[in-house]
Amino acid sequence: MKGSLPKSFYAEHGEKAVLLLHAYSGSSNDVRMLCRFLEKANYTVYAPMFSGHGTLNPEDILHQDATTWWEDAKAALAFLKANGFHEIAVFGLSMGGIFATRLLEEENVIGGGFFCSPISPVETNVPENFLIYAQQVLNIAGLSETEIQQQLEIYRPLVKEQLTDIQEQAAYANEKLSKIQAPMFLAQAGQDEMIDPMGVYETARRLNKQRVTLQWYPTSKHVITVGNARRELERDVLEFLEKLPWNEENK
C-alpha cells in the first residue's frame, strides 16, 4: 500500500517555473493533472507535499499546524530558487491557495493565485469534510467500523481546532492583499461544497483590478483541479501564465 501513497511532484522542463500547492487533507494528486498539463507546455513544475499529508493515518495531519505548512510553502519556493529559477509563479488549491497568496504578498514571485480558497472570511464545511476523508483513509487502512467511529470522535475536536489555525493564516493573507503587485489569478467553483463561493468577489474587490483575472466555473465543485471544469481551468491558467512578464534569461 505504501508504494501507492502520493509523493511530491517535480518536473524540470522550461525556464519558467510554477509552484502548485495542494489542499488541506489533500496531496500533490490534487494538482497532478495540472502539473502534467503545464509540463507539456514546457513549464518546470513543482507540487510538494505539506507535512503530515499523504499517509494512511489522518492523525499525521492533525499533529501538524498551519505555521508548519506556511514554512513548507516557503521552503518549496526556496527549492525552486536553489535550482536556479528566479521568476516563479505560484498557485494553490483551497488551503494551498492561502499560502500561495501569502507568498505573493511576502516573496518575490512573478504572479499566481488561488483556486477555491477562503481568503476573505466565509462559512466553511471543512471539519465535516475532513471526517469524511478520515473515514475513507481509515477504511483503506483496514480498521473495523467500530474502530473508525471511535477514531472519528477523537478527531472531531482536533480538526475544529486546526480549522481555527488555518483561518488565522487566511486572516494574515487577507490583511495584506493590498501588498500584492504581481498579476493575480482567482478561480472559483460555483457549486463549491466546502466554502461559500461568493467570498472570491470580496477578495477580488480588494486587489488591484488592473492585475486580477477572476474565473468562475458554474458547475464545478471544490476540488476544481480534478472536477468537470478541469480542462477549462487548465487552459485558463496557461493563458494567464503566458501573459506574465517572464524574462527567461534570468535562469
PAMARZA-326655 format. One line per field, with one value per residue: y, x, z of N, C-alpha, C, O in turn; chain; residue number from 1. Coordinates in steps of 0.05 Angstrom, whole numbers, plus 5000, padded with zeros to 4 digits. Atoms other than C-alpha are relative to their C-alpha. Layout:
REM residues N
nc2 [Y_...]
nc1 [X_...]
nc3 [Z_...]
cac2 [Y_...]
cac1 [X_...]
cac3 [Z_...]
cc2 [Y_...]
cc1 [X_...]
cc3 [Z_...]
oc2 [Y_...]
oc1 [X_...]
oc3 [Z_...]
kette [A_...]
nr [NUM_...]
END
This chain:
REM residues 251
nc2 [4976_4977_4993_4984_4975_4977_4988_4974_5001_4980_5005_4977_4998_4973_4982_4987_5018_4997_5015_5007_5009_5016_4992_5012_5028_5010_5008_4991_5010_4978_4983_5015_4997_4973_5002_5013_4982_4978_5012_5003_4973_4993_4987_5016_5001_5013_5003_5014_5011_4987_5018_5016_5008_5022_5025_5015_4993_4973_4986_4988_4973_4986_4994_4977_4975_4984_4986_5019_5001_4975_5004_5018_4985_4983_5018_5009_4978_4999_5023_4992_4980_5014_5014_4980_4986_4974_4990_5023_4996_5018_5004_5020_5009_4999_4991_4994_4973_4980_4996_4988_4972_4989_4998_4977_4976_4998_5010_4989_5019_4985_5000_5024_4996_5022_5014_5007_4996_4981_4977_4984_5017_5013_5025_5024_5027_5015_5022_5022_5013_5014_5025_5018_5009_5018_5025_5014_5009_5021_5024_5011_5011_5025_4999_5008_4977_4990_4985_4975_4981_4991_4981_4975_4984_4988_4979_4978_4975_4993_4987_4973_4984_4995_4982_4974_4995_4994_4974_4979_4995_4986_4973_4987_4995_4981_4974_4989_5002_4976_5002_5016_4984_5018_5009_5020_5017_5011_5019_5008_5019_4991_5020_5006_5011_4997_4972_4982_4991_4971_4986_4993_4973_4982_5001_4986_4971_4988_5003_4982_5010_5002_5024_5023_5017_5016_5019_5013_5026_5002_5027_5014_5002_4987_5008_4992_5010_5027_5001_4999_4976_5002_4993_4971_4987_5003_4981_4973_4996_4997_4974_4980_5002_4991_4971_4989_4988_5017_4994_5027_4999_4999_5026]
nc1 [5016_4983_4991_5020_5005_4991_4974_4996_4997_4981_4993_4985_5002_4992_4988_5021_5006_5026_5004_5029_5004_5025_5021_5001_5008_4996_4972_4991_5019_5020_4991_4983_5008_4992_4970_4994_5009_4980_4975_5001_4997_4972_4994_4990_5022_4994_5023_4991_5020_5000_4993_5022_5019_4994_4995_5024_5008_5009_4987_4976_5007_5009_4977_4986_5014_5000_4974_4982_5006_4990_4972_4997_5004_4976_4978_5005_4991_4971_4991_4998_4979_4974_4996_4993_5024_5002_5027_5016_5028_5009_5029_5008_5028_5012_4980_4976_5003_4994_4971_4992_5005_4979_4974_5003_4998_4976_4976_4997_5010_5009_5030_5013_5027_5012_5024_5019_4987_5015_4984_5019_5015_5024_5009_4987_5007_4974_4999_5016_4987_4976_5008_5006_4973_4988_5015_4991_4972_4999_5011_4979_4980_5009_5013_5028_5019_5000_4975_5001_5018_4986_4979_5013_5008_4976_4991_5019_4992_4974_5002_5011_4978_4981_5013_4995_4972_4999_5014_4981_4983_5016_5003_4975_5001_5021_4992_4978_5006_4992_4971_4995_4996_4999_5026_5013_5021_5019_5019_5020_5021_5027_5013_4981_5013_4982_5000_5018_4986_5002_4978_4979_5005_4989_4971_4994_5006_4978_4975_4996_5017_4986_4983_5015_5016_5019_5014_5022_5006_5026_5010_4979_4998_4977_4974_5004_4977_5006_5028_5010_4989_4970_4987_5003_4982_4973_4996_5000_4974_4979_5003_4991_4971_4988_5001_4982_4976_4977_4974_4989_4971_4993_4991]
nc3 [5000_4998_5026_5014_4986_5017_4995_5013_5029_5011_5028_5010_5029_5009_4980_4985_4978_4987_4975_4995_4973_4997_4980_4974_5001_5027_5006_5026_5020_5005_5023_5018_5028_5009_5003_5026_5021_5002_5008_5029_5012_4996_4974_4978_4981_4975_4982_4975_4981_4974_4978_4989_5021_5019_4986_4994_4972_4999_4977_5009_5006_4976_4983_5011_4997_5024_5001_5013_5028_5011_5004_5023_5024_5005_5007_5028_5017_4998_5016_5029_5002_4997_5025_5021_5011_4986_5005_4993_4995_4979_4997_4981_4998_4973_4981_5015_5011_4979_4999_5025_4997_4982_5015_5018_4983_4984_5014_5027_5020_5024_5001_4989_4990_4985_5009_4979_4974_4983_4991_4985_4981_5010_4987_5012_4991_4998_4981_5009_5022_4990_4989_5023_5009_4980_5001_5024_4996_4980_5012_5017_4982_4990_4974_4999_4999_4972_4996_5016_4987_4976_5009_5009_4977_4990_5020_5003_4989_5010_5026_4996_4990_5023_5018_4989_5007_5028_5003_4992_5023_5020_4991_5006_5028_5005_4990_5016_5029_5014_5006_5024_5024_5023_5011_4983_5013_4981_5011_4980_5009_4993_4983_4978_4976_4977_4991_5013_5024_5005_4987_5019_5011_4980_5003_5025_4996_4984_5015_5022_5021_5025_5000_4990_5017_4984_5017_4986_5013_4987_4993_4986_4971_4987_5010_5028_5016_5010_5005_5027_5013_4999_5025_5004_4981_5010_5022_4989_4985_5020_5013_4981_4998_5025_5001_4980_5012_4995_5012_4998_4998_4972_4989]
cac2 [5000_5047_5045_5079_5136_5205_5239_5308_5322_5356_5361_5407_5429_5501_5560_5585_5554_5542_5522_5487_5477_5425_5429_5413_5337_5330_5314_5330_5288_5349_5385_5329_5335_5410_5395_5348_5398_5454_5407_5392_5468_5469_5495_5469_5448_5432_5406_5390_5353_5391_5359_5303_5294_5234_5179_5126_5159_5222_5239_5255_5317_5334_5332_5388_5461_5515_5551_5489_5487_5560_5542_5484_5533_5580_5520_5498_5567_5565_5496_5525_5584_5538_5501_5566_5592_5666_5681_5635_5634_5604_5576_5537_5498_5515_5518_5516_5580_5615_5602_5619_5686_5697_5682_5733_5784_5769_5738_5758_5718_5738_5723_5669_5660_5611_5561_5559_5589_5623_5686_5731_5705_5656_5598_5531_5457_5437_5397_5354_5341_5323_5270_5241_5239_5207_5154_5136_5132_5090_5043_5034_5023_4964_4988_4960_5004_5008_5029_5080_5112_5115_5150_5200_5221_5234_5274_5317_5369_5367_5385_5443_5469_5461_5497_5557_5552_5553_5611_5651_5641_5663_5725_5741_5735_5776_5833_5842_5836_5908_5889_5845_5879_5818_5794_5750_5693_5675_5613_5595_5536_5555_5490_5493_5448_5467_5543_5599_5613_5686_5704_5707_5772_5806_5784_5809_5876_5888_5872_5916_5909_5920_5857_5810_5753_5723_5660_5630_5556_5550_5474_5455_5431_5450_5408_5444_5416_5347_5364_5374_5443_5416_5425_5495_5514_5486_5528_5590_5581_5571_5633_5673_5646_5662_5735_5743_5785_5728_5743_5674_5698_5702_5627]
cac1 [5000_5057_5080_5016_5019_5025_5092_5117_5118_5177_5188_5242_5229_5229_5259_5192_5176_5108_5096_5029_5005_4953_4892_4883_4877_4895_4961_5001_4949_4902_4944_4979_4938_4950_5025_5025_4987_5037_5095_5073_5071_5145_5140_5181_5130_5137_5080_5106_5071_5051_5077_5033_4995_4990_4993_4945_4938_4896_4929_4992_4956_4924_4992_5017_4998_4986_5051_5089_5052_5069_5142_5133_5107_5167_5214_5182_5195_5266_5275_5259_5304_5361_5351_5364_5293_5288_5220_5167_5091_5054_4983_4946_4881_4839_4888_4945_4917_4921_4996_5003_4971_5019_5078_5051_5049_5115_5162_5188_5144_5122_5048_4999_4936_4887_4833_4773_4809_4775_4818_4761_4723_4669_4628_4663_4648_4720_4711_4655_4695_4758_4719_4694_4766_4789_4735_4757_4831_4818_4776_4833_4880_4837_4804_4736_4674_4674_4747_4735_4677_4719_4775_4727_4702_4774_4788_4726_4750_4821_4800_4758_4818_4861_4810_4818_4893_4883_4834_4888_4933_4877_4868_4942_4934_4871_4902_4959_4923_4940_5014_5005_5033_5040_4984_4934_4890_4828_4787_4722_4675_4602_4580_4633_4611_4669_4667_4619_4637_4616_4675_4720_4686_4705_4777_4778_4748_4807_4860_4889_4835_4883_4921_4865_4837_4774_4746_4680_4665_4590_4582_4647_4655_4710_4768_4765_4832_4802_4729_4686_4718_4789_4806_4777_4816_4880_4872_4856_4917_4961_4933_4946_5018_5032_5016_5064_5126_5176_5249_5276_5348_5346_5357]
cac3 [5000_5016_4944_4922_4971_4938_4933_4915_4841_4807_4732_4705_4634_4611_4646_4671_4739_4771_4844_4858_4929_4948_4994_5067_5076_5002_4968_4906_4869_4876_4824_4788_4725_4722_4733_4673_4631_4646_4638_4567_4555_4574_4645_4702_4755_4829_4873_4943_4998_5061_5126_5152_5087_5041_5094_5118_5187_5190_5257_5218_5193_5260_5294_5248_5248_5196_5215_5194_5128_5116_5127_5078_5026_5035_5032_4966_4936_4962_4930_4861_4873_4894_4828_4790_4779_4796_4765_4794_4791_4850_4855_4907_4916_4978_5037_4987_4958_5025_5026_4952_4968_5026_4980_4931_4988_5021_4970_4901_4853_4783_4792_4813_4851_4882_4866_4913_4973_5032_5035_5055_5116_5094_5121_5110_5116_5129_5193_5164_5101_5140_5177_5111_5087_5152_5147_5077_5097_5159_5118_5068_5127_5148_5212_5232_5230_5306_5308_5253_5291_5355_5318_5286_5354_5375_5311_5315_5365_5337_5267_5292_5329_5266_5224_5270_5258_5183_5188_5223_5163_5117_5160_5152_5077_5077_5116_5066_4999_4982_4982_4921_4859_4814_4768_4806_4781_4821_4805_4840_4832_4831_4865_4919_4976_5022_5024_5007_4934_4937_4981_4920_4898_4963_4954_4882_4904_4950_4898_4843_4790_4733_4752_4772_4730_4761_4730_4753_4738_4750_4751_4786_4858_4907_4881_4814_4791_4782_4770_4709_4695_4699_4626_4623_4686_4656_4593_4634_4679_4618_4584_4648_4653_4580_4593_4652_4640_4641_4630_4614_4612_4688_4697]
cc2 [5025_5010_5017_5026_5023_5011_5028_4996_5022_4992_5025_4999_5027_5017_5017_4980_5006_4983_4997_4987_4987_5009_4986_4972_4988_4991_5013_4990_5021_5015_4986_5003_5027_5000_4988_5018_5022_4990_4997_5027_5011_5017_4980_5002_4985_5001_4984_4989_5016_4978_4986_4989_4975_4974_4985_5005_5030_5016_5013_5029_5015_5006_5022_5025_5017_5016_4982_4999_5026_4998_4981_5015_5017_4982_4990_5022_5001_4977_5008_5020_4987_4984_5020_5015_5026_5013_4976_5010_4980_5000_4980_4994_5002_5010_5007_5028_5022_5005_5011_5030_5013_5003_5024_5027_5004_4992_5012_4978_5017_5002_4974_5005_4975_4989_4993_5002_5021_5022_5019_4982_4990_4976_4977_4975_4982_4978_4975_4985_4986_4973_4980_4989_4980_4973_4983_4989_4977_4974_4986_4987_4974_5000_4990_5025_5012_5016_5026_5021_5011_5021_5026_5018_5014_5023_5025_5027_5010_5015_5027_5019_5007_5019_5029_5009_5009_5027_5024_5006_5015_5030_5016_5008_5022_5028_5014_5000_5025_5000_4986_5019_4982_4993_4976_4986_4988_4982_4991_4982_5009_4982_4991_4991_5004_5028_5016_5012_5030_5016_5009_5029_5021_5001_5016_5030_5014_4998_5022_4990_4997_4974_4975_4986_4983_4982_4984_4975_4991_4972_4984_4999_5009_4992_5003_4988_4972_4997_5004_5025_4999_5010_5030_5015_4998_5020_5028_5006_5004_5027_5022_4999_5011_5030_5013_5010_4984_5012_4975_5000_5000_4973_4995]
cc1 [5017_5010_4981_4994_5011_5027_5001_5006_5019_5008_5013_5001_5010_5011_4980_4990_4973_4999_4970_4997_4973_4983_5005_4988_5003_5029_5007_4982_4978_5007_5017_4993_5007_5031_5007_4993_5021_5027_5001_5002_5028_5005_5013_4979_5009_4975_5009_4977_5002_5006_4975_4980_5009_5007_4974_4991_4993_5012_5026_4995_4993_5023_5018_4985_5004_5026_5021_4995_5008_5031_5006_4997_5025_5024_4997_5010_5030_5013_5003_5022_5028_5006_5003_4977_4995_4973_4981_4971_4990_4970_4995_4970_4992_5021_5026_4999_5004_5030_5011_4996_5020_5027_4999_5003_5028_5026_5000_4992_4987_4970_4990_4973_4990_4976_4983_5012_4985_5018_4984_4984_4974_4993_5013_4988_5024_4999_4984_5014_5026_4992_4992_5026_5012_4987_5009_5029_5001_4988_5021_5022_4992_4987_4971_4983_4999_5025_5000_4983_5013_5021_4988_4992_5025_5009_4983_5009_5027_4999_4988_5021_5020_4988_5004_5028_5002_4987_5018_5019_4985_4997_5026_5001_4981_5008_5020_4995_5009_5029_5006_5002_5001_4972_4989_4977_4983_4980_4981_4979_4973_4985_5018_4985_5016_5000_4979_5013_5000_5022_5021_4996_5010_5031_5008_4996_5023_5027_5001_4985_5014_5016_4986_4985_4982_4984_4981_4992_4974_4992_5021_4996_5027_5027_4999_5021_4996_4970_4993_5010_5030_5013_4998_5018_5029_5006_5001_5025_5022_4999_5010_5031_5013_5002_5018_5026_5026_5025_5017_5031_5010_5009_5029]
cc3 [5000_4973_4985_5013_4983_5009_4987_4971_4991_4972_4989_4970_4991_5022_5015_5021_5013_5025_5004_5027_5004_5023_5027_4998_4972_4997_4973_4978_4994_4975_4980_4971_4989_4997_4973_4976_4995_4992_4970_4985_5006_5024_5019_5022_5026_5017_5024_5016_5027_5022_5010_4980_4984_5014_5005_5029_5000_5023_4992_4992_5025_5019_4989_5006_4975_4998_4986_4970_4985_4996_4977_4974_4993_4992_4971_4981_5001_4985_4970_4996_5001_4975_4977_4988_5016_4995_5002_5003_5020_5002_5022_5000_5029_5020_4986_4989_5020_5001_4974_5002_5018_4986_4981_5015_5011_4986_4971_4980_4977_4997_5011_5010_5015_4986_5024_5028_5016_5011_5016_5018_4988_5017_4986_5011_5004_5020_4991_4977_5008_5011_4979_4989_5019_4999_4977_5004_5020_4989_4982_5018_5014_5027_4998_5002_5028_5006_4985_5015_5026_4993_4991_5023_5013_4982_5000_5013_4990_4974_5002_5009_4977_4980_5009_4993_4971_4994_5008_4977_4978_5008_4995_4970_4993_5007_4981_4970_4985_4993_4974_4976_4975_4990_5017_4985_5022_4986_5021_4987_5010_5018_5023_5025_5025_5011_4985_4975_4996_5013_4981_4990_5020_4998_4975_5003_5013_4987_4978_4976_4973_4997_5009_4977_5017_4981_5018_4984_5012_5008_5016_5030_5010_4987_4969_4982_4990_4993_4971_4984_4998_4974_4994_5019_4990_4978_5011_5015_4980_4986_5019_5002_4975_4999_5022_4988_5007_4987_5002_5002_5029_5012_4992]
oc2 [5045_5033_5031_5042_5020_5010_5034_4975_5045_4970_5046_4981_5032_5008_5033_4957_5030_4959_5016_4967_4998_5027_4967_4968_4965_4983_5027_5001_5020_5023_4998_5005_5030_5014_4999_5019_5028_5003_5002_5028_5035_5034_4957_5024_4964_5022_4960_4995_5020_4955_4998_4973_4969_4957_4995_4990_5047_5041_5032_5047_5038_5024_5030_5024_5012_5023_4992_4998_5025_5007_4984_5010_5019_4990_4986_5016_5005_4980_5002_5019_4995_4979_5011_5030_5024_5030_4957_5030_4957_5021_4964_5012_4991_5033_5026_5042_5044_5028_5026_5046_5035_5022_5038_5047_5027_4998_5023_4962_5039_5020_4956_5023_4959_5002_4977_4984_5041_5023_5026_4959_5005_4966_4976_4975_4958_4956_4953_4960_4966_4953_4956_4965_4959_4952_4959_4966_4958_4953_4961_4967_4961_4978_4993_5046_5036_5038_5046_5044_5034_5041_5048_5042_5036_5044_5047_5047_5034_5034_5045_5043_5030_5034_5047_5032_5028_5043_5045_5029_5032_5047_5039_5030_5039_5048_5038_5002_5022_5016_4989_5033_4992_4995_4959_4999_4974_4990_4985_4988_5016_4990_4968_5005_4996_5032_5007_5027_5040_5039_5029_5042_5042_5023_5032_5046_5038_5007_5035_4970_4979_4966_4955_4999_4966_4992_4974_4976_4978_4969_4961_5018_5018_5010_4984_4986_4963_4975_5002_5027_5019_5026_5043_5035_5018_5032_5045_5028_5022_5040_5041_5020_5024_5041_5038_5000_4994_5023_4970_4980_4998_4973_4974]
oc1 [5010_5015_4990_4978_5031_5034_4985_5017_5016_5017_5001_5011_5035_5013_4987_4983_4966_5005_4955_5010_4953_4990_5020_4967_4994_5043_4991_4981_4966_4990_5029_5010_5014_5040_5023_5007_5029_5042_5022_5010_5033_5024_5006_4969_5021_4963_5008_4954_5024_4997_4954_4963_5033_5021_4953_4975_5010_5014_5034_5012_5002_5019_5037_4964_5022_5035_5037_5014_5016_5041_5025_5012_5033_5040_5018_5022_5043_5035_5023_5036_5046_5030_5003_4981_4990_4965_4982_4966_5000_4957_5012_4954_5005_5031_5039_5020_5013_5039_5031_5013_5030_5041_5019_5013_5037_5047_4980_5008_4978_4960_5005_4959_5005_4963_4991_5011_4977_5024_4990_4978_4957_5009_5015_4975_5023_5008_4994_5014_5034_5006_4996_5028_5022_5000_5013_5034_5016_4997_5023_5034_5008_4984_4958_4992_4998_5023_5010_4991_5010_5024_4999_4994_5022_5018_4992_5010_5033_5013_4994_5022_5029_5002_5009_5033_5017_4996_5015_5026_4997_4997_5025_5008_4986_5002_5021_5013_5017_5038_5028_4983_4996_4953_5004_4961_4993_4967_4989_4968_4970_4967_5016_4969_5007_5001_4969_5032_5016_5026_5035_5016_5020_5043_5027_5012_5028_5047_4981_4993_5006_5024_4999_4971_4992_4970_4988_4987_4974_4977_5016_4985_5044_5043_4997_5017_5010_4962_5010_5006_5043_5032_5016_5031_5043_5027_5017_5036_5039_5020_5024_5044_5034_5018_5020_5034_5043_5024_5030_5043_5034_5021_5039]
oc3 [4988_4968_4966_5004_4970_5033_4970_4963_4998_4967_4986_4957_4988_5045_5032_5014_5016_5024_5003_5033_4996_5038_5029_4986_4968_5016_4961_4956_4972_4960_4962_4953_4965_4978_4958_4956_4973_4978_4957_4962_5002_5024_5018_5028_5025_5022_5024_5011_5037_5019_5015_4987_4983_5002_4998_5040_5000_5022_5005_4996_5029_5036_5001_5019_4959_4975_4971_4954_4962_4975_4962_4955_4970_4976_4958_4960_4980_4973_4958_4976_4986_4969_4953_4969_5040_5011_4986_5016_5020_5002_5029_4993_5047_5017_4994_4986_5014_5003_4975_4992_5013_4991_4978_5004_5013_4995_4962_4972_4982_4983_5020_5002_5024_4969_5040_5044_5006_5035_5039_5011_4979_5033_4961_5033_5000_5013_4993_4976_4996_5007_4983_4984_5010_5002_4979_4997_5015_4997_4982_5011_5027_5039_4976_5008_5032_5018_4996_5017_5033_5007_4997_5021_5023_4991_4995_4999_4988_4969_4986_5001_4975_4967_4993_4987_4965_4978_4997_4972_4964_4991_4987_4963_4976_4993_4979_4954_4962_4977_4963_4970_4953_5005_5025_4972_5040_4967_5044_4966_5033_5033_5032_5036_5047_5035_4964_4978_4981_5006_4987_4983_5011_5000_4976_4992_5008_4998_4972_4963_4957_4975_5015_4962_5032_4963_5039_4960_5033_5027_5022_5042_4994_4981_4954_4958_4972_4986_4953_4960_4991_4976_4984_5011_4991_4978_5001_5013_4983_4982_5010_5002_4977_4984_5022_4967_5021_4965_5022_5008_5035_5033_5000]
kette [A_A_A_A_A_A_A_A_A_A_A_A_A_A_A_A_A_A_A_A_A_A_A_A_A_A_A_A_A_A_A_A_A_A_A_A_A_A_A_A_A_A_A_A_A_A_A_A_A_A_A_A_A_A_A_A_A_A_A_A_A_A_A_A_A_A_A_A_A_A_A_A_A_A_A_A_A_A_A_A_A_A_A_A_A_A_A_A_A_A_A_A_A_A_A_A_A_A_A_A_A_A_A_A_A_A_A_A_A_A_A_A_A_A_A_A_A_A_A_A_A_A_A_A_A_A_A_A_A_A_A_A_A_A_A_A_A_A_A_A_A_A_A_A_A_A_A_A_A_A_A_A_A_A_A_A_A_A_A_A_A_A_A_A_A_A_A_A_A_A_A_A_A_A_A_A_A_A_A_A_A_A_A_A_A_A_A_A_A_A_A_A_A_A_A_A_A_A_A_A_A_A_A_A_A_A_A_A_A_A_A_A_A_A_A_A_A_A_A_A_A_A_A_A_A_A_A_A_A_A_A_A_A_A_A_A_A_A_A_A_A_A_A_A_A_A_A_A_A_A_A]
nr [1_2_3_4_5_6_7_8_9_10_11_12_13_14_15_16_17_18_19_20_21_22_23_24_25_26_27_28_29_30_31_32_33_34_35_36_37_38_39_40_41_42_43_44_45_46_47_48_49_50_51_52_53_54_55_56_57_58_59_60_61_62_63_64_65_66_67_68_69_70_71_72_73_74_75_76_77_78_79_80_81_82_83_84_85_86_87_88_89_90_91_92_93_94_95_96_97_98_99_100_101_102_103_104_105_106_107_108_109_110_111_112_113_114_115_116_117_118_119_120_121_122_123_124_125_126_127_128_129_130_131_132_133_134_135_136_137_138_139_140_141_142_143_144_145_146_147_148_149_150_151_152_153_154_155_156_157_158_159_160_161_162_163_164_165_166_167_168_169_170_171_172_173_174_175_176_177_178_179_180_181_182_183_184_185_186_187_188_189_190_191_192_193_194_195_196_197_198_199_200_201_202_203_204_205_206_207_208_209_210_211_212_213_214_215_216_217_218_219_220_221_222_223_224_225_226_227_228_229_230_231_232_233_234_235_236_237_238_239_240_241_242_243_244_245_246_247_248_249_250_251]
END
